[in-house]
Amino acid sequence: MGLDILFKIAGVGILVSVIHAALKQAGKEDMAQLSTLAGFTLVLFWVVQLLGRLFSTVQEVFKLF
């Protein structure tokens, strides 16, 4: 689980940067910005899920609540 999420995030970053550059070159700056926001939202969703899993693991380890 450790490296696969890093590769996913890197892949999304590369894909979003290529899409952003292509759309900006075509003169569609608003769509380029929207694609960047969509990529950021996707990665943020993954990170929030991982943080939730981390907090539940910490609760189990220390028998909190």
N, C-alpha and C positions, 0 to 999 in steps of 0.2 A: 504494500500500500504506500510505501514511502516515496519511491521514485516515480511511480506511475502518475500520481497527481501533479508532480512537477512537470512531467512531460506533457500532460494534458494542458496545463496552464501555459507552458511555452508554446505549444502548438496553436492554442487559441490566440496568443499574442502575435505570433507570426502571421497567422491567417488574417487577423483583424488589421494588422499593419499593411498587408498587401492590398486588402480590400479598400482600406482608407486611402492609400496612395493612388489606386486606380480610379476611385470615385472623385478624388480631389483633382486629378489630372483631367478628368472628363468634365469638370466644372460643376460637380454636384457636391458642394461642400456640406450642405445640410444632411444629405444621405450619408456622407462619409462620417460626419460627427455622430449620426444615429447608429451607424454600424459599430463605431468605437464604444458608444454607450452600451450597446447590446452585448458586446464582448466583455466589457467590464462587469456588467450585471451578472452574466453567466459565471464568471470567475468568482465574484463576490458570493454568489449563491453556494458554490462549492466550498468556499472558505468558511462560511457560516455553518454549513453542515459539519465540516471537520471540527470546528470549535465546539459545537454541540456534543459531538462524539467524545471530544477531549474532556469536557466538563462532566459528562456522565461517567467516564472512566475514572476520573479523579474522585467522584462521589463514591463509586464502588470500592476503590482502593482504600479510602480513608473512612468508609462507612458513615458518610455524612447523610443526614436526614433519613 
